[in-house]
Amino acid sequence: HQTVLHSGVEIPNSTVEKDWDNCKKHIVYAGSFFGWKGVDDLIDAAADLPGYRITLIGGDASEIARLQERIAPAGAEVRLLPRLSTDRVMAHLQNACIAVLPNRAEGVSQFTSPLKLFEYMGAGCALVASDLPSIREVPSKDEAAWFQPGDPISLRNALRQLGNAPETAKAQGSALRHLA
């Protein structure tokens, strides 16, 4: 006997107007900073993304300090924020254009239903996501910019692909919000 427990996420009733023309300056990751979540890969990808701005939300003080040391000064502007209340995270997501799910192919990533995926979708964000079965079940091939899990270069390329295509990002964000 198999039981399926569906994820519970509050979808906002409306979204705010996003700055799609500058979508590469409105990129967000929200979640834990555990190794399998891929935040180190996101920091590595950011090193080759000058002109981009990426906000990571959810670390504790020691995780933030560790990641701060790894940020390349010539790359993307990276902001590291601590864990925030659900409402404050959703406010960041609603202002973001692109949301990132950089999960690695390890730990629970193989089978977990990532709650943040549904929050990203509900906030109307375009999606850059690890090509993992647990994530692939929701957005279609064309509804996200996919990359190889654990590969910062592939992640960087997916961020560039979407960051340099604001109309595509806007269409994806709209489609994903509708799907949510």
Rosetta silent file (secondary structure, phi, psi, omega in degrees, C-alpha in Angstrom):
SEQUENCE: HQTVLHSGVEIPNSTVEKDWDNCKKHIVYAGSFFGWKGVDDLIDAAADLPGYRITLIGGDASEIARLQERIAPAGAEVRLLPRLSTDRVMAHLQNACIAVLPNRAEGVSQFTSPLKLFEYMGAGCALVASDLPSIREVPSKDEAAWFQPGDPISLRNALRQLGNAPETAKAQGSALRHLA
SCORE:     score description
SCORE:     0.000 S_00000001
   1 L     0.000  130.069 -179.031    0.000    0.000    0.000 S_00000001
   2 L  -114.288  134.893  177.245    1.416    3.377   -1.016 S_00000001
   3 L  -113.898  133.389  176.054    0.441    6.697    0.510 S_00000001
   4 L  -112.760  121.790  176.441    1.066    9.997   -1.255 S_00000001
   5 L  -104.458  119.428 -177.986    1.112   13.113    0.892 S_00000001
   6 L   -79.454  147.831  179.694    0.750   16.266   -1.154 S_00000001
   7 L   -71.925  146.530  177.833    2.801   19.339   -0.405 S_00000001
   8 L  -113.353  117.957  179.447    1.071   22.285    1.179 S_00000001
   9 L  -137.737  136.518  175.084    1.982   25.757   -0.039 S_00000001
  10 L   -84.224  120.867  178.200   -0.001   28.969    0.165 S_00000001
  11 L   -91.082  127.352  178.887   -0.244   30.519   -3.280 S_00000001
  12 L   -60.555  145.696  179.575   -0.543   34.322   -3.187 S_00000001
  13 L   -66.389  -30.131 -179.900   -3.853   35.650   -4.521 S_00000001
  14 L  -145.833  166.894  177.245   -2.031   38.109   -6.757 S_00000001
  15 L  -119.638  159.483  176.363    1.484   38.953   -7.849 S_00000001
  16 L   -88.698  161.488  177.198    3.341   42.237   -8.004 S_00000001
  17 L   -70.644  125.260 -177.888    4.650   43.681  -11.270 S_00000001
  18 L   -95.735  155.072  179.221    8.128   42.276  -11.835 S_00000001
  19 L   -88.485   68.543 -173.951   11.084   44.033  -13.485 S_00000001
  20 H   -61.014  -32.840 -179.177   11.341   41.488  -16.324 S_00000001
  21 H   -62.138  -25.710  179.063   13.573   43.704  -18.470 S_00000001
  22 H  -117.007   38.188 -172.793   16.231   43.396  -15.757 S_00000001
  23 H   -58.493  -28.040 -179.199   15.413   39.835  -14.728 S_00000001
  24 H   -70.276   -9.777  176.257   19.101   38.900  -14.311 S_00000001
  25 H  -100.117    4.326 -177.892   19.221   41.340  -11.383 S_00000001
  26 L  -132.460   65.989 -178.699   16.247   39.692   -9.653 S_00000001
  27 E  -114.048  138.134 -176.464   17.325   36.098   -9.000 S_00000001
  28 E  -138.225  147.596  166.585   16.548   34.304   -5.745 S_00000001
  29 E  -125.723  133.996  175.623   17.182   31.038   -3.941 S_00000001
  30 E  -131.370  129.840  179.310   15.194   30.315   -0.779 S_00000001
  31 L   151.915 -171.196  179.209   15.759   27.293    1.421 S_00000001
  32 L   -70.020  160.623  178.125   18.289   25.539    3.575 S_00000001
  33 L  -104.005   24.800  176.968   22.003   25.836    2.918 S_00000001
  34 L   -62.415  153.379 -178.545   22.628   22.073    3.280 S_00000001
  35 H   -54.747  -43.122 -177.433   25.178   20.600    0.868 S_00000001
  36 H   -69.603  -12.305  177.631   22.608   18.613   -1.122 S_00000001
  37 H   -77.193  -15.866  173.601   20.649   21.813   -1.764 S_00000001
  38 L    82.245   15.921 -179.097   23.420   22.981   -4.131 S_00000001
  39 H   -64.762  -31.366  176.495   23.998   26.485   -2.766 S_00000001
  40 H   -63.997  -38.096  177.161   27.770   26.028   -3.172 S_00000001
  41 H   -64.522  -37.636  178.419   27.179   25.300   -6.863 S_00000001
  42 H   -66.092  -40.926  176.585   25.119   28.487   -7.109 S_00000001
  43 H   -62.718  -42.146  178.719   27.948   30.504   -5.510 S_00000001
  44 H   -64.826  -41.558  178.773   30.416   28.932   -7.969 S_00000001
  45 H   -63.159  -37.282 -178.229   28.124   29.705  -10.923 S_00000001
  46 H   -63.157  -23.763 -177.980   27.796   33.323   -9.750 S_00000001
  47 L   -61.019  -27.177 -178.512   31.563   33.814  -10.131 S_00000001
  48 L  -109.635   28.876 -178.763   31.132   33.969  -13.917 S_00000001
  49 L  -128.463   57.752  176.978   27.995   36.125  -13.991 S_00000001
  50 L   -60.601  143.491 -179.173   29.042   39.786  -13.741 S_00000001
  51 L    91.122   -6.544  177.436   26.042   42.096  -13.987 S_00000001
  52 L   -98.589  157.293  173.167   23.739   39.600  -12.263 S_00000001
  53 E  -130.468  125.841 -176.940   22.329   39.891   -8.737 S_00000001
  54 E  -127.239  129.638  177.414   21.465   36.756   -6.771 S_00000001
  55 E  -111.047  126.916  175.897   19.893   36.649   -3.312 S_00000001
  56 E  -110.631  126.156 -176.690   20.164   33.483   -1.214 S_00000001
  57 E  -118.725  129.449  170.156   17.788   33.250    1.738 S_00000001
  58 E   132.077    3.982 -177.580   17.886   30.697    4.537 S_00000001
  59 E   -91.259  159.100  170.526   21.330   30.261    6.069 S_00000001
  60 L   -90.002  175.393 -172.595   22.448   30.470    9.647 S_00000001
  61 H   -57.517  -42.324 -177.897   25.321   32.764   10.653 S_00000001
  62 H   -70.170  -37.555  177.785   28.078   30.167   10.162 S_00000001
  63 H   -66.361  -41.077  178.549   26.738   29.075    6.751 S_00000001
  64 H   -63.672  -44.291  179.431   26.487   32.691    5.619 S_00000001
  65 H   -62.086  -43.062 -179.553   30.051   33.408    6.788 S_00000001
  66 H   -62.495  -45.911 -178.902   31.371   30.305    4.989 S_00000001
  67 H   -70.346  -35.308  179.940   29.634   31.190    1.721 S_00000001
  68 H   -56.345  -38.567 -179.863   30.581   34.878    1.987 S_00000001
  69 L   -67.078  -21.670 -175.126   34.251   33.868    1.782 S_00000001
  70 L   -93.746   -6.534 -176.831   33.598   31.992   -1.484 S_00000001
  71 L   -72.891  127.384  177.904   31.937   34.864   -3.383 S_00000001
  72 L   -80.485  121.782 -176.777   34.025   36.041   -6.344 S_00000001
  73 L   -59.428  -30.471 -177.589   34.196   39.865   -6.269 S_00000001
  74 L   -87.686   -2.667 -178.369   34.178   40.155  -10.091 S_00000001
  75 L   -90.899 -149.703  178.139   31.141   37.895  -10.519 S_00000001
  76 L   -63.381  153.004  169.460   27.475   38.419   -9.727 S_00000001
  77 E   -74.799  120.999 -177.572   26.444   40.575   -6.797 S_00000001
  78 E  -116.029  126.457  176.074   25.482   37.961   -4.204 S_00000001
  79 E  -110.477  130.030  178.596   23.382   38.771   -1.138 S_00000001
  80 E  -112.021  121.370 -178.494   23.194   36.201    1.666 S_00000001
  81 E  -117.839  151.439  177.929   20.247   36.478    4.049 S_00000001
  82 E   -74.127 -179.205  173.535   19.378   34.442    7.146 S_00000001
  83 L   -59.623  138.643 -179.374   16.249   32.394    7.582 S_00000001
  84 L  -126.412  164.996  176.616   13.220   34.648    7.312 S_00000001
  85 L   -63.986  158.126  179.397    9.542   34.284    8.110 S_00000001
  86 H   -54.993  -42.447 -179.681    7.346   32.709    5.441 S_00000001
  87 H   -63.639  -41.382 -179.355    5.775   36.096    4.685 S_00000001
  88 H   -70.226  -37.017  176.351    9.153   37.785    4.212 S_00000001
  89 H   -63.273  -44.898 -179.444   10.404   34.965    1.975 S_00000001
  90 H   -63.341  -35.513  176.782    7.258   35.246   -0.156 S_00000001
  91 H   -61.773  -42.019  176.559    7.780   39.021   -0.444 S_00000001
  92 H   -63.460  -43.758 -178.994   11.278   38.344   -1.842 S_00000001
  93 H   -64.117  -39.932 -178.587    9.881   35.709   -4.214 S_00000001
  94 H   -66.647  -26.083  177.318    7.141   38.004   -5.464 S_00000001
  95 H   -89.698  -14.352  179.793    9.754   40.629   -6.368 S_00000001
  96 L   -80.018  150.681  175.033   12.099   38.087   -7.957 S_00000001
  97 L   -98.467  -38.973 -176.750   11.942   37.253  -11.647 S_00000001
  98 E  -123.345  132.113  176.009   14.004   34.055  -11.622 S_00000001
  99 E  -117.056  146.210 -173.646   14.104   31.463   -8.844 S_00000001
 100 E  -118.024  132.872  171.684   16.752   28.747   -8.593 S_00000001
 101 E  -116.778   88.666 -173.866   16.469   25.127   -7.419 S_00000001
 102 L   -90.570   25.490 -175.820   20.126   24.021   -7.463 S_00000001
 103 L   -50.445  141.852  175.308   19.604   20.639   -5.747 S_00000001
 104 L   -89.947  162.720  179.395   22.341   18.058   -6.205 S_00000001
 105 L   -84.978   62.389 -179.916   21.673   14.426   -7.137 S_00000001
 106 L  -153.250  168.738  178.624   22.304   13.206   -3.608 S_00000001
 107 H    58.326 -141.473 -176.373   20.540   12.772   -0.306 S_00000001
 108 H   -80.132   -2.163 -179.512   16.793   13.208   -0.403 S_00000001
 109 H   -57.750  -26.797 -177.138   16.900   15.153   -3.696 S_00000001
 110 H   -66.725  -27.937 -173.864   16.155   11.943   -5.571 S_00000001
 111 L  -133.603   -6.168 -176.413   12.660   11.606   -4.113 S_00000001
 112 L   -74.495  150.151  172.505   11.686   14.718   -2.169 S_00000001
 113 L   -95.576  105.243 -174.439    8.944   17.043   -3.331 S_00000001
 114 L   -69.903  108.994 -179.829   10.645   20.438   -3.132 S_00000001
 115 H   -56.927  -37.623 -178.307    8.194   22.814   -1.442 S_00000001
 116 H   -60.866  -32.041  177.309   10.129   25.816   -2.702 S_00000001
 117 H   -53.730  -46.855 -177.499    9.351   24.771   -6.286 S_00000001
 118 H   -71.510  -34.257  175.010    5.663   25.361   -5.618 S_00000001
 119 H   -66.860  -42.676  177.323    6.336   28.628   -3.782 S_00000001
 120 H   -58.214  -46.528 -179.102    8.493   29.817   -6.705 S_00000001
 121 H   -62.633  -46.728 -178.772    5.708   28.901   -9.124 S_00000001
 122 H   -62.232  -28.552  178.844    3.005   30.558   -7.024 S_00000001
 123 L   -83.860   -1.257  177.236    5.057   33.763   -6.905 S_00000001
 124 L    76.749   26.355  179.146    5.203   33.805  -10.721 S_00000001
 125 L   -85.065  145.271  165.771    8.965   33.284  -10.979 S_00000001
 126 E   -70.914  162.224 -169.924   10.707   31.798  -13.989 S_00000001
 127 E  -128.250  131.294  167.402   12.667   28.716  -12.968 S_00000001
 128 E  -112.873  119.709 -170.095   16.263   27.519  -13.234 S_00000001
 129 E  -139.283  146.830  172.467   16.257   23.952  -11.932 S_00000001
 130 E   -62.597  138.606  179.151   18.385   20.854  -11.500 S_00000001
 131 L   -81.634   79.508  179.390   17.393   18.131  -13.925 S_00000001
 132 L  -120.438  145.214 -178.944   16.220   15.657  -11.270 S_00000001
 133 H   -54.068  -39.647 -177.218   13.223   13.296  -11.517 S_00000001
 134 H   -66.071  -24.764  178.735   11.617   14.778   -8.388 S_00000001
 135 H   -93.366  -38.326 -178.661   11.653   18.252   -9.977 S_00000001
 136 H   -60.574  -20.585 -178.517   10.976   17.159  -13.582 S_00000001
 137 L   -66.482  -19.930 -172.704    7.591   15.777  -12.535 S_00000001
 138 L  -102.596  -71.080  179.460    6.104   19.267  -12.257 S_00000001
 139 L   -76.461  149.451  176.100    7.299   21.788  -14.884 S_00000001
 140 L   -76.183  174.516  179.751    7.496   20.664  -18.495 S_00000001
 141 H   -54.970  -37.721 -175.964   10.709   20.696  -20.517 S_00000001
 142 H   -91.285   -2.272 -176.722    9.912   24.212  -21.780 S_00000001
 143 H   -97.203    9.313  177.718    8.737   25.655  -18.467 S_00000001
 144 L  -155.339  160.434  169.176   12.215   25.853  -16.904 S_00000001
 145 E   -96.683  110.799 -173.094   15.867   26.334  -17.742 S_00000001
 146 E   -93.409  149.755  176.120   17.306   22.935  -16.759 S_00000001
 147 E  -144.207  161.962  179.342   20.899   22.146  -15.772 S_00000001
 148 L   -71.004  124.103  179.278   22.964   19.149  -14.705 S_00000001
 149 L   -57.103  137.884  177.303   22.794   18.726  -10.906 S_00000001
 150 L    77.174    9.573 -177.143   26.087   19.456   -9.164 S_00000001
 151 L  -117.809   97.652 -177.634   27.555   21.212  -12.223 S_00000001
 152 H   -59.252  -32.432  179.602   28.184   24.944  -11.615 S_00000001
 153 H   -68.035  -43.680  176.822   29.047   25.558  -15.291 S_00000001
 154 H   -62.766  -40.323  177.466   25.755   24.025  -16.432 S_00000001
 155 H   -63.550  -45.798  177.656   23.963   26.078  -13.747 S_00000001
 156 H   -57.861  -44.277 -179.267   25.729   29.266  -14.903 S_00000001
 157 H   -63.904  -38.633  178.236   24.701   28.567  -18.505 S_00000001
 158 H   -66.971  -40.078  177.198   21.061   28.033  -17.496 S_00000001
 159 H   -63.980  -42.056  177.543   21.078   31.307  -15.530 S_00000001
 160 H   -63.550  -44.177 -179.031   22.574   33.127  -18.533 S_00000001
 161 H   -55.489  -47.609 -177.889   20.054   31.544  -20.894 S_00000001
 162 H   -80.151  -38.454 -179.793   17.115   32.819  -18.869 S_00000001
 163 H   -63.445  -27.922  179.620   18.746   36.057  -17.657 S_00000001
 164 L   -95.202    8.063 -179.402   19.399   37.114  -21.248 S_00000001
 165 L  -133.355   70.290 -175.468   15.858   36.287  -22.394 S_00000001
 166 H   -56.928  -36.111  179.592   13.459   38.461  -20.361 S_00000001
 167 H   -66.940  -39.201  176.207   10.448   37.661  -22.579 S_00000001
 168 H   -64.357  -45.171  179.488   11.044   33.932  -22.150 S_00000001
 169 H   -59.673  -44.012 -179.934   11.460   34.401  -18.397 S_00000001
 170 H   -63.016  -43.847  179.643    8.229   36.393  -18.206 S_00000001
 171 H   -64.415  -41.340  177.871    6.311   33.754  -20.210 S_00000001
 172 H   -63.450  -45.669  179.721    7.698   30.965  -18.016 S_00000001
 173 H   -57.727  -42.573  178.869    6.815   32.836  -14.832 S_00000001
 174 H   -65.827  -44.085 -179.060    3.249   33.319  -16.050 S_00000001
 175 H   -65.306  -41.271 -179.363    2.887   29.682  -17.136 S_00000001
 176 H   -68.938  -37.442  176.180    4.293   28.377  -13.855 S_00000001
 177 H   -62.649  -43.264  178.091    2.007   30.612  -11.783 S_00000001
 178 H   -61.151  -42.744  179.550   -0.970   29.277  -13.767 S_00000001
 179 H   -63.411  -37.661  179.473    0.260   25.706  -13.220 S_00000001
 180 L   -62.873    0.000    0.000    0.600   26.334   -9.469 S_00000001
